[in-house]
């Protein structure tokens, strides 16, 4: 369709499409992470007083906790170390290393060491 005719038809319907200039980045935050559009193109479409936005670009997804996340300090108690050492029949040092590797997950540490 001819762009000029398209614009005339849109005006008759009360529609307008206006690009938003200077957009460098668009982020959409979801419960499980963030969609990031670099160099996105955004167009505001207005029809009958209602504005919607059209986003064009290639997103990348970053899972929740990845963006600006600081390392989390895990707390491993002597009781946790003793429990893992006894259950897996290993030394306390080995039990502590397994707990660190599994982010303090006692059950996972025991299962990991179970084969030794």
VEXGUBA-427682 format. One record per residue: residue in one letter; residue number from 0; x, y, z of N, C-alpha, C, O, CB in turn. Coordinates in nm, 4 decimals. Last residue first. Glycine has a CB too. Layout:
<recs>
<"A", NUM, <X, Y, Z>, <X, Y, Z>, <X, Y, Z>, <X, Y, Z>, <X, Y, Z>>;
...
</recs>
This chain:
<recs>
<"X", 115, <3.1768, -4.1322, 4.8047>, <3.3171, -4.1431, 4.8468>, <3.3329, -4.2474, 4.9544>, <3.4439, -4.2704, 5.0022>, <3.3693, -4.0089, 4.8969>>;
<"X", 114, <2.9149, -4.0927, 4.7444>, <2.9865, -4.1882, 4.6626>, <3.1303, -4.2071, 4.7064>, <3.2003, -4.2911, 4.6500>, <2.9827, -4.1453, 4.5202>>;
<"X", 113, <2.8284, -3.8840, 4.9121>, <2.7836, -4.0223, 4.9365>, <2.8611, -4.1268, 4.8601>, <2.8725, -4.2402, 4.9067>, <2.6397, -4.0353, 4.9019>>;
<"X", 112, <2.8754, -3.6263, 4.8477>, <2.9842, -3.7000, 4.9130>, <2.9515, -3.8472, 4.9341>, <3.0391, -3.9258, 4.9703>, <3.0168, -3.6364, 5.0461>>;
<"X", 111, <2.6324, -3.5534, 4.7393>, <2.7537, -3.5357, 4.6609>, <2.8682, -3.6193, 4.7164>, <2.9477, -3.6758, 4.6412>, <2.7932, -3.3891, 4.6573>>;
<"X", 110, <2.4615, -3.5935, 4.9550>, <2.4465, -3.6765, 4.8340>, <2.5722, -3.6694, 4.7487>, <2.6138, -3.7702, 4.6916>, <2.3238, -3.6316, 4.7512>>;
<"X", 109, <2.5555, -3.3933, 5.1257>, <2.5621, -3.5349, 5.1670>, <2.5533, -3.6260, 5.0449>, <2.6280, -3.7231, 5.0329>, <2.4478, -3.5687, 5.2673>>;
<"X", 108, <2.4968, -3.1669, 4.9709>, <2.6356, -3.1950, 5.0099>, <2.6512, -3.3407, 5.0497>, <2.7491, -3.4052, 5.0121>, <2.6793, -3.1035, 5.1257>>;
<"X", 107, <2.2191, -3.1821, 4.9546>, <2.2978, -3.1930, 4.8320>, <2.4432, -3.2259, 4.8639>, <2.5062, -3.3038, 4.7924>, <2.2894, -3.0629, 4.7510>>;
<"X", 106, <2.1538, -3.1441, 5.2269>, <2.1160, -3.2673, 5.1576>, <2.1998, -3.2876, 5.0312>, <2.2461, -3.3985, 5.0045>, <1.9667, -3.2646, 5.1219>>;
<"X", 105, <2.2578, -2.8807, 5.2730>, <2.3053, -2.9977, 5.3479>, <2.2767, -3.1271, 5.2729>, <2.3657, -3.2106, 5.2572>, <2.2401, -3.0025, 5.4861>>;
<"X", 104, <2.3670, -2.6198, 5.1006>, <2.2582, -2.7180, 5.0923>, <2.3072, -2.8496, 5.1528>, <2.3873, -2.9210, 5.0924>, <2.2107, -2.7385, 4.9434>>;
<"X", 103, <2.5639, -2.4275, 5.0814>, <2.5074, -2.4551, 5.2129>, <2.3943, -2.5557, 5.2142>, <2.3313, -2.5759, 5.3180>, <2.4595, -2.3301, 5.2720>>;
<"X", 102, <2.6466, -2.4330, 4.8140>, <2.5840, -2.3121, 4.8706>, <2.5099, -2.3399, 5.0001>, <2.4044, -2.2817, 5.0254>, <2.4880, -2.2512, 4.7704>>;
<"X", 101, <2.7991, -2.6453, 4.7458>, <2.6539, -2.6588, 4.7251>, <2.5768, -2.5423, 4.7861>, <2.4559, -2.5517, 4.8075>, <2.6038, -2.7904, 4.7850>>;
<"X", 100, <3.0550, -2.5673, 4.8200>, <3.0276, -2.5936, 4.6784>, <2.8776, -2.6007, 4.6480>, <2.8343, -2.5663, 4.5380>, <3.0943, -2.7236, 4.6364>>;
<"X", 99, <3.0236, -2.5603, 5.0957>, <3.0541, -2.4362, 5.0232>, <3.0174, -2.4537, 4.8758>, <2.9566, -2.3656, 4.8150>, <3.2052, -2.3980, 5.0383>>;
<"X", 98, <2.9820, -2.8316, 5.1442>, <2.8779, -2.7348, 5.1790>, <2.9000, -2.6017, 5.1059>, <2.8045, -2.5390, 5.0602>, <2.8749, -2.7119, 5.3314>>;
<"X", 97, <3.2283, -2.9354, 5.0658>, <3.1071, -2.9756, 4.9938>, <2.9928, -2.8786, 5.0216>, <2.9151, -2.8471, 4.9315>, <3.0659, -3.1185, 5.0331>>;
<"X", 96, <3.3925, -2.8185, 5.2570>, <3.4149, -2.7887, 5.1151>, <3.2912, -2.8232, 5.0325>, <3.2540, -2.7498, 4.9410>, <3.5373, -2.8662, 5.0621>>;
<"X", 95, <3.2920, -2.9423, 5.4892>, <3.2813, -2.7973, 5.4733>, <3.2982, -2.7578, 5.3265>, <3.2249, -2.6721, 5.2771>, <3.3866, -2.7255, 5.5603>>;
<"X", 94, <3.3630, -3.2087, 5.4391>, <3.2225, -3.1729, 5.4537>, <3.2022, -3.0232, 5.4323>, <3.1073, -2.9816, 5.3658>, <3.1708, -3.2143, 5.5919>>;
<"X", 93, <3.6386, -3.1865, 5.4445>, <3.5736, -3.2309, 5.3208>, <3.4261, -3.1930, 5.3235>, <3.3705, -3.1504, 5.2222>, <3.5898, -3.3839, 5.3016>>;
<"X", 92, <3.6721, -3.1099, 5.7129>, <3.7195, -3.0229, 5.6055>, <3.6529, -3.0572, 5.4721>, <3.6154, -2.9680, 5.3960>, <3.8717, -3.0335, 5.5923>>;
<"X", 91, <3.5662, -3.3320, 5.8552>, <3.4982, -3.2023, 5.8610>, <3.5426, -3.1062, 5.7495>, <3.4612, -3.0300, 5.6975>, <3.5231, -3.1379, 5.9961>>;
<"X", 90, <3.5784, -3.6309, 5.6463>, <3.6372, -3.5380, 5.7434>, <3.5575, -3.4079, 5.7449>, <3.4889, -3.3761, 5.6477>, <3.7866, -3.5099, 5.7100>>;
<"X", 89, <3.2928, -3.8530, 5.6143>, <3.4102, -3.7823, 5.5625>, <3.4638, -3.6901, 5.6718>, <3.4015, -3.6737, 5.7767>, <3.3750, -3.7011, 5.4330>>;
<"X", 88, <3.0330, -3.9756, 5.6125>, <3.1517, -4.0461, 5.6602>, <3.2797, -3.9877, 5.5988>, <3.3620, -4.0587, 5.5409>, <3.1409, -4.1958, 5.6275>>;
<"X", 87, <2.8030, -3.8484, 5.5664>, <2.8772, -3.8893, 5.4470>, <3.0050, -3.9659, 5.4819>, <3.0759, -4.0146, 5.3938>, <2.9118, -3.7671, 5.3630>>;
<"X", 86, <2.7131, -3.8016, 5.8306>, <2.6253, -3.8698, 5.7357>, <2.7017, -3.9229, 5.6136>, <2.6694, -4.0302, 5.5625>, <2.5149, -3.7750, 5.6903>>;
<"X", 85, <2.9371, -3.6621, 5.9412>, <2.8899, -3.7891, 5.9984>, <2.8087, -3.8683, 5.8959>, <2.8321, -3.9875, 5.8765>, <2.8050, -3.7632, 6.1246>>;
<"X", 84, <2.9560, -3.4357, 5.7739>, <3.0720, -3.5233, 5.7940>, <3.0288, -3.6601, 5.8455>, <3.0784, -3.7626, 5.7987>, <3.1714, -3.4592, 5.8921>>;
<"X", 83, <2.7008, -3.3199, 5.8042>, <2.7430, -3.3703, 5.6731>, <2.8589, -3.4677, 5.6886>, <2.8606, -3.5720, 5.6232>, <2.7833, -3.2538, 5.5802>>;
<"X", 82, <2.7135, -3.2564, 6.0805>, <2.6074, -3.3414, 6.0278>, <2.6487, -3.4022, 5.8938>, <2.6332, -3.5224, 5.8725>, <2.4771, -3.2612, 6.0123>>;
<"X", 81, <2.9349, -3.0827, 6.0917>, <2.9358, -3.2101, 6.1647>, <2.8332, -3.3069, 6.1081>, <2.8619, -3.4252, 6.0897>, <2.9085, -3.1867, 6.3135>>;
<"X", 80, <2.8388, -2.8701, 5.9365>, <2.9610, -2.9416, 5.8965>, <2.9654, -3.0786, 5.9630>, <2.9961, -3.1787, 5.8982>, <3.0875, -2.8598, 5.9335>>;
<"X", 79, <2.6214, -2.7867, 6.0895>, <2.6001, -2.8330, 5.9518>, <2.7188, -2.9166, 5.9053>, <2.7014, -3.0211, 5.8425>, <2.5785, -2.7130, 5.8563>>;
<"X", 78, <2.7556, -2.7079, 6.3228>, <2.6582, -2.8180, 6.3289>, <2.6317, -2.8751, 6.1903>, <2.6206, -2.9966, 6.1739>, <2.5263, -2.7700, 6.3920>>;
<"X", 77, <2.9005, -2.4913, 6.2341>, <2.9747, -2.6114, 6.2750>, <2.8813, -2.7319, 6.2826>, <2.9217, -2.8443, 6.2528>, <3.0439, -2.5891, 6.4114>>;
<"X", 76, <2.7329, -2.3446, 5.9470>, <2.7597, -2.3594, 6.0900>, <2.8402, -2.4865, 6.1163>, <2.8469, -2.5764, 6.0325>, <2.6278, -2.3621, 6.1700>>;
<"X", 75, <2.7597, -2.1229, 5.6999>, <2.7768, -2.2657, 5.7245>, <2.8190, -2.2808, 5.8697>, <2.9263, -2.2359, 5.9101>, <2.8824, -2.3301, 5.6263>>;
<"X", 74, <2.6004, -1.8936, 5.5096>, <2.6384, -1.9230, 5.6471>, <2.6426, -2.0741, 5.6658>, <2.5421, -2.1433, 5.6495>, <2.5399, -1.8572, 5.7479>>;
<"X", 73, <2.7134, -1.7134, 5.2257>, <2.6373, -1.8237, 5.2838>, <2.6904, -1.8528, 5.4232>, <2.8095, -1.8383, 5.4507>, <2.6452, -1.9505, 5.1943>>;
<"X", 72, <2.6744, -1.4111, 5.0771>, <2.7537, -1.4788, 5.1793>, <2.6682, -1.5899, 5.2400>, <2.5632, -1.5633, 5.2986>, <2.8028, -1.3781, 5.2897>>;
<"X", 71, <2.6481, -1.3574, 4.7386>, <2.5741, -1.3802, 4.8626>, <2.6626, -1.4596, 4.9575>, <2.7183, -1.5630, 4.9207>, <2.4394, -1.4551, 4.8358>>;
<"X", 70, <2.7757, -1.0988, 4.5370>, <2.7893, -1.2345, 4.5880>, <2.7186, -1.2476, 4.7227>, <2.7285, -1.1600, 4.8087>, <2.9379, -1.2730, 4.6011>>;
<"X", 69, <2.5229, -0.8952, 4.3882>, <2.6442, -0.9051, 4.4675>, <2.6556, -1.0493, 4.5171>, <2.5536, -1.1151, 4.5372>, <2.6432, -0.8029, 4.5869>>;
<"X", 68, <2.3964, -0.8274, 4.0712>, <2.3887, -0.9087, 4.1918>, <2.5252, -0.9133, 4.2598>, <2.6283, -0.9330, 4.1954>, <2.3393, -1.0513, 4.1587>>;
<"X", 67, <2.3288, -0.6907, 3.8351>, <2.3741, -0.6171, 3.9534>, <2.3686, -0.6996, 4.0814>, <2.3391, -0.6463, 4.1883>, <2.2911, -0.4931, 3.9708>>;
<"X", 66, <2.1484, -0.9631, 3.7213>, <2.1800, -0.8223, 3.7006>, <2.2167, -0.7571, 3.8337>, <2.1434, -0.7681, 3.9320>, <2.0610, -0.7486, 3.6351>>;
<"X", 65, <2.0760, -1.2086, 3.8319>, <2.2005, -1.1980, 3.7570>, <2.2435, -1.0531, 3.7439>, <2.3623, -1.0226, 3.7542>, <2.1856, -1.2611, 3.6191>>;
<"X", 64, <1.8285, -1.2152, 3.9502>, <1.9442, -1.2286, 4.0374>, <2.0766, -1.2144, 3.9658>, <2.1808, -1.2085, 4.0310>, <1.9401, -1.3594, 4.1057>>;
<"X", 63, <1.6619, -1.3691, 3.6801>, <1.6527, -1.2927, 3.8049>, <1.7754, -1.3206, 3.8906>, <1.8204, -1.4347, 3.9021>, <1.5227, -1.3280, 3.8826>>;
<"X", 62, <1.8415, -1.3830, 3.3681>, <1.7615, -1.4433, 3.4743>, <1.7652, -1.3582, 3.6002>, <1.8607, -1.2841, 3.6235>, <1.8110, -1.5846, 3.5049>>;
<"X", 61, <1.8133, -1.1919, 3.0894>, <1.8989, -1.2156, 3.2059>, <1.8107, -1.2649, 3.3185>, <1.7166, -1.1969, 3.3595>, <1.9773, -1.0864, 3.2479>>;
<"X", 60, <1.7972, -1.2072, 2.7431>, <1.7288, -1.2338, 2.8693>, <1.8317, -1.2589, 2.9775>, <1.9252, -1.3370, 2.9597>, <1.6326, -1.3543, 2.8565>>;
<"X", 59, <1.7786, -0.9730, 2.4803>, <1.8558, -1.0760, 2.5504>, <1.7889, -1.0900, 2.6859>, <1.7305, -0.9945, 2.7371>, <2.0114, -1.0387, 2.5633>>;
<"X", 58, <1.5930, -0.8995, 2.1793>, <1.6157, -0.8981, 2.3238>, <1.7218, -0.9990, 2.3663>, <1.7497, -1.0964, 2.2964>, <1.4859, -0.9266, 2.3971>>;
<"X", 57, <1.6087, -0.6913, 1.9107>, <1.6442, -0.8257, 1.9527>, <1.6732, -0.8244, 2.1021>, <1.7658, -0.7571, 2.1473>, <1.7661, -0.8790, 1.8729>>;
<"X", 56, <1.3231, -0.4953, 1.8051>, <1.4633, -0.5157, 1.8389>, <1.4868, -0.6592, 1.8796>, <1.3936, -0.7396, 1.8823>, <1.5067, -0.4211, 1.9505>>;
<"X", 55, <1.0548, -0.2827, 1.8642>, <1.1235, -0.3664, 1.7670>, <1.2700, -0.3747, 1.8064>, <1.3330, -0.2735, 1.8372>, <1.1072, -0.3106, 1.6224>>;
<"X", 54, <0.7449, -0.2189, 2.0059>, <0.8876, -0.2314, 2.0325>, <0.9480, -0.3268, 1.9307>, <0.8990, -0.4383, 1.9124>, <0.9139, -0.2809, 2.1776>>;
<"X", 53, <0.4855, 0.0042, 2.0273>, <0.5387, -0.1074, 1.9503>, <0.6898, -0.1057, 1.9657>, <0.7547, -0.0039, 1.9416>, <0.4966, -0.0991, 1.7994>>;
<"X", 52, <0.2411, 0.1006, 2.2566>, <0.3796, 0.1136, 2.2127>, <0.4229, -0.0137, 2.1418>, <0.3999, -0.1246, 2.1901>, <0.4728, 0.1437, 2.3321>>;
<"X", 51, <-0.0627, 0.2907, 2.2552>, <0.0104, 0.1651, 2.2727>, <0.1490, 0.1842, 2.2146>, <0.1714, 0.2737, 2.1331>, <-0.0636, 0.0446, 2.2043>>;
<"X", 50, <-0.3074, 0.5039, 2.3799>, <-0.1725, 0.4928, 2.3251>, <-0.1140, 0.3566, 2.3581>, <-0.1154, 0.3127, 2.4731>, <-0.0819, 0.6048, 2.3794>>;
<"X", 49, <-0.6270, 0.6188, 2.2992>, <-0.5525, 0.5121, 2.3664>, <-0.4153, 0.4999, 2.3007>, <-0.4067, 0.4871, 2.1786>, <-0.6301, 0.3758, 2.3599>>;
<"X", 48, <-0.7695, 0.7959, 2.1433>, <-0.7255, 0.8399, 2.2757>, <-0.6449, 0.7377, 2.3533>, <-0.5986, 0.7672, 2.4635>, <-0.8429, 0.8780, 2.3559>>;
<"X", 47, <-0.8021, 0.6582, 1.9017>, <-0.9181, 0.6883, 1.9856>, <-0.8770, 0.7187, 2.1292>, <-0.9408, 0.6737, 2.2244>, <-1.0165, 0.5717, 1.9833>>;
<"X", 46, <-0.4738, 0.5692, 1.9057>, <-0.5997, 0.5483, 1.8356>, <-0.7128, 0.5673, 1.9344>, <-0.7187, 0.5008, 2.0379>, <-0.6057, 0.4074, 1.7703>>;
<"X", 45, <-0.1315, 0.5942, 1.8641>, <-0.2482, 0.6479, 1.9343>, <-0.3706, 0.6286, 1.8465>, <-0.3718, 0.6660, 1.7293>, <-0.2286, 0.7987, 1.9701>>;
<"X", 44, <0.1716, 0.4436, 1.9154>, <0.0538, 0.4436, 1.8285>, <-0.0662, 0.4887, 1.9098>, <-0.0989, 0.4288, 2.0123>, <0.0289, 0.3025, 1.7661>>;
<"X", 43, <0.5090, 0.4993, 1.9202>, <0.3859, 0.5221, 1.9979>, <0.2704, 0.5307, 1.8983>, <0.2711, 0.6146, 1.8082>, <0.3957, 0.6541, 2.0866>>;
<"X", 42, <0.7738, 0.2818, 1.8732>, <0.6767, 0.3672, 1.8056>, <0.5535, 0.3767, 1.8953>, <0.5005, 0.2753, 1.9407>, <0.6397, 0.3114, 1.6628>>;
<"X", 41, <1.1144, 0.2203, 1.9088>, <0.9855, 0.2260, 1.9748>, <0.8972, 0.3256, 1.9017>, <0.9383, 0.4377, 1.8718>, <1.0009, 0.2644, 2.1237>>;
<"X", 40, <1.3851, 0.0107, 1.8646>, <1.3027, 0.1135, 1.8014>, <1.1655, 0.1063, 1.8652>, <1.1066, -0.0013, 1.8748>, <1.2946, 0.0946, 1.6453>>;
<"X", 39, <1.6884, -0.0446, 2.0511>, <1.5502, -0.0757, 2.0153>, <1.4859, 0.0418, 1.9421>, <1.5277, 0.1566, 1.9566>, <1.4687, -0.1113, 2.1407>>;
<"X", 38, <1.9541, -0.0799, 2.1432>, <1.9260, -0.0164, 2.0136>, <1.7861, -0.0496, 1.9631>, <1.7680, -0.0792, 1.8450>, <2.0293, -0.0599, 1.9101>>;
<"X", 37, <1.8729, -0.3673, 2.3348>, <1.9696, -0.2626, 2.3047>, <1.9350, -0.2081, 2.1662>, <1.8906, -0.2842, 2.0801>, <2.1182, -0.3166, 2.3107>>;
<"X", 36, <1.6512, -0.4860, 2.5547>, <1.6581, -0.4554, 2.4123>, <1.7572, -0.3404, 2.3952>, <1.7289, -0.2280, 2.4367>, <1.5160, -0.4186, 2.3536>>;
<"X", 35, <1.6173, -0.7348, 2.7886>, <1.6888, -0.6118, 2.7577>, <1.6999, -0.5983, 2.6062>, <1.7512, -0.6872, 2.5382>, <1.8295, -0.6103, 2.8246>>;
<"X", 34, <1.4183, -0.8727, 3.0327>, <1.4416, -0.8684, 2.8887>, <1.5045, -0.7339, 2.8584>, <1.4514, -0.6301, 2.8978>, <1.3087, -0.8900, 2.8066>>;
<"X", 33, <1.4893, -1.0336, 3.3366>, <1.4759, -0.9071, 3.2647>, <1.5067, -0.9265, 3.1171>, <1.6069, -0.9880, 3.0805>, <1.5686, -0.8003, 3.3248>>;
<"X", 32, <1.3083, -1.2705, 3.5452>, <1.4277, -1.2063, 3.4925>, <1.3954, -1.0786, 3.4168>, <1.2869, -1.0223, 3.4315>, <1.5021, -1.3015, 3.4024>>;
<"X", 31, <1.0737, -1.3716, 3.6462>, <1.1865, -1.4626, 3.6363>, <1.3129, -1.4000, 3.5785>, <1.4143, -1.4683, 3.5640>, <1.1481, -1.5789, 3.5537>>;
<"X", 30, <0.8963, -1.1561, 3.6413>, <0.9203, -1.2255, 3.7678>, <1.0456, -1.3129, 3.7620>, <1.1161, -1.3266, 3.8620>, <0.7994, -1.3108, 3.8042>>;
<"X", 29, <1.0454, -0.8952, 3.4410>, <0.9479, -1.0008, 3.4644>, <0.9845, -1.0711, 3.5946>, <1.0915, -1.0477, 3.6508>, <0.9432, -1.1018, 3.3449>>;
<"X", 28, <1.0999, -0.5866, 3.2971>, <1.1262, -0.6705, 3.4134>, <1.0110, -0.7666, 3.4335>, <0.8949, -0.7266, 3.4420>, <1.1482, -0.5850, 3.5396>>;
<"X", 27, <1.2442, -0.4768, 3.0172>, <1.1158, -0.5253, 3.0656>, <1.1458, -0.6216, 3.1781>, <1.2090, -0.7252, 3.1577>, <1.0311, -0.5933, 2.9518>>;
<"X", 26, <1.4135, -0.1969, 2.8829>, <1.4152, -0.3154, 2.9685>, <1.2738, -0.3473, 3.0123>, <1.1939, -0.2581, 3.0408>, <1.5070, -0.2944, 3.0913>>;
<"X", 25, <1.5774, -0.0511, 2.6129>, <1.4471, -0.0762, 2.6743>, <1.4611, -0.2019, 2.7584>, <1.5143, -0.3025, 2.7115>, <1.3328, -0.0913, 2.5663>>;
<"X", 24, <1.7934, 0.2036, 2.4937>, <1.7767, 0.0757, 2.5628>, <1.6364, 0.0681, 2.6206>, <1.5830, 0.1671, 2.6707>, <1.8829, 0.0581, 2.6746>>;
<"X", 23, <1.7845, 0.4331, 2.3466>, <1.9083, 0.3556, 2.3423>, <1.8920, 0.2178, 2.4049>, <1.9674, 0.1257, 2.3735>, <2.0191, 0.4309, 2.4128>>;
<"X", 22, <1.5941, 0.6531, 2.1598>, <1.5879, 0.5372, 2.2497>, <1.7176, 0.4579, 2.2353>, <1.7558, 0.4202, 2.1246>, <1.4630, 0.4468, 2.2181>>;
<"X", 21, <1.5731, 0.8739, 1.9912>, <1.6802, 0.8712, 2.0899>, <1.6761, 0.7542, 2.1874>, <1.7474, 0.7554, 2.2877>, <1.6774, 0.9961, 2.1664>>;
<"X", 20, <1.2169, 0.9108, 1.9457>, <1.3561, 0.9317, 1.9041>, <1.4526, 0.9175, 2.0218>, <1.4176, 0.9454, 2.1365>, <1.3720, 1.0701, 1.8401>>;
<"X", 19, <0.9557, 0.7199, 1.8782>, <1.0184, 0.7848, 1.9935>, <1.1677, 0.7915, 1.9625>, <1.2352, 0.6889, 1.9545>, <0.9894, 0.7064, 2.1297>>;
<"X", 18, <0.7379, 0.7770, 1.6034>, <0.8556, 0.7110, 1.6605>, <0.9075, 0.7907, 1.7799>, <0.9029, 0.9137, 1.7810>, <0.9668, 0.6951, 1.5537>>;
<"X", 17, <0.3942, 0.7693, 1.5985>, <0.5072, 0.8589, 1.6172>, <0.6252, 0.7824, 1.6754>, <0.6148, 0.7282, 1.7855>, <0.4689, 0.9766, 1.7083>>;
<"X", 16, <0.0981, 0.7453, 1.4381>, <0.2149, 0.6650, 1.4757>, <0.3339, 0.7589, 1.4810>, <0.3703, 0.8205, 1.3809>, <0.2401, 0.5461, 1.3747>>;
<"X", 15, <-0.2513, 0.7757, 1.4941>, <-0.1226, 0.8378, 1.4638>, <-0.0120, 0.7452, 1.5122>, <-0.0261, 0.6761, 1.6132>, <-0.1105, 0.9791, 1.5298>>;
<"X", 14, <-0.5941, 0.7707, 1.3962>, <-0.4729, 0.7012, 1.4389>, <-0.3505, 0.7858, 1.4072>, <-0.3466, 0.8576, 1.3073>, <-0.4619, 0.5632, 1.3710>>;
<"X", 13, <-0.8411, 0.8346, 1.3025>, <-0.7959, 0.8973, 1.4267>, <-0.6714, 0.8312, 1.4836>, <-0.6468, 0.8354, 1.6041>, <-0.9062, 0.8936, 1.5295>>;
<"X", 12, <-0.9126, 0.7476, 1.0586>, <-0.9502, 0.6628, 1.1717>, <-0.9080, 0.7226, 1.3063>, <-0.9371, 0.6659, 1.4116>, <-0.8884, 0.5249, 1.1553>>;
<"X", 11, <-0.7940, 0.9417, 0.9024>, <-0.9400, 0.9292, 0.9023>, <-0.9896, 0.8488, 1.0225>, <-1.0943, 0.8783, 1.0801>, <-0.9874, 0.8633, 0.7724>>;
<"X", 10, <-0.5242, 0.8774, 0.9490>, <-0.5774, 1.0048, 0.9980>, <-0.7300, 1.0016, 1.0036>, <-0.7894, 1.0527, 1.0984>, <-0.5301, 1.1207, 0.9085>>;
<"X", 9, <-0.5111, 0.6334, 0.8115>, <-0.4899, 0.6368, 0.9560>, <-0.5449, 0.7655, 1.0158>, <-0.6060, 0.7626, 1.1227>, <-0.3410, 0.6229, 0.9888>>;
<"X", 8, <-0.5481, 0.7228, 0.5496>, <-0.6454, 0.6311, 0.6097>, <-0.6331, 0.6317, 0.7622>, <-0.7338, 0.6305, 0.8331>, <-0.6255, 0.4880, 0.5550>>;
<"X", 7, <-0.3175, 0.8787, 0.5193>, <-0.4499, 0.9407, 0.5076>, <-0.5555, 0.8542, 0.5746>, <-0.6416, 0.9042, 0.6470>, <-0.4863, 0.9639, 0.3599>>;
<"X", 6, <-0.1208, 0.6773, 0.5438>, <-0.1244, 0.7867, 0.6408>, <-0.2603, 0.8568, 0.6379>, <-0.3134, 0.8910, 0.7436>, <-0.0115, 0.8878, 0.6123>>;
<"X", 5, <-0.1831, 0.5241, 0.3171>, <-0.1894, 0.4633, 0.4504>, <-0.2008, 0.5712, 0.5568>, <-0.2808, 0.5590, 0.6496>, <-0.0652, 0.3753, 0.4766>>;
<"X", 4, <-0.1243, 0.7040, 0.1152>, <-0.2637, 0.6602, 0.1338>, <-0.2830, 0.5998, 0.2730>, <-0.3853, 0.6213, 0.3379>, <-0.3036, 0.5570, 0.0249>>;
<"X", 3, <0.1549, 0.7157, 0.1563>, <0.0738, 0.8378, 0.1679>, <-0.0731, 0.8025, 0.1919>, <-0.1389, 0.8622, 0.2771>, <0.0876, 0.9248, 0.0404>>;
<"X", 2, <0.2405, 0.4536, 0.1075>, <0.2554, 0.5119, 0.2409>, <0.1700, 0.6371, 0.2617>, <0.1193, 0.6612, 0.3713>, <0.4002, 0.5455, 0.2654>>;
<"X", 1, <0.0423, 0.2248, -0.0672>, <0.1116, 0.3520, -0.0770>, <0.1220, 0.4153, 0.0620>, <0.0197, 0.4295, 0.1290>, <0.0386, 0.4467, -0.1755>>;
<"X", 0, <0.0845, -0.1184, 0.0000>, <0.0000, 0.0000, 0.0000>, <0.0884, 0.1239, 0.0000>, <0.1957, 0.1257, 0.0603>, <-0.0958, 0.0003, 0.1220>>;
</recs>
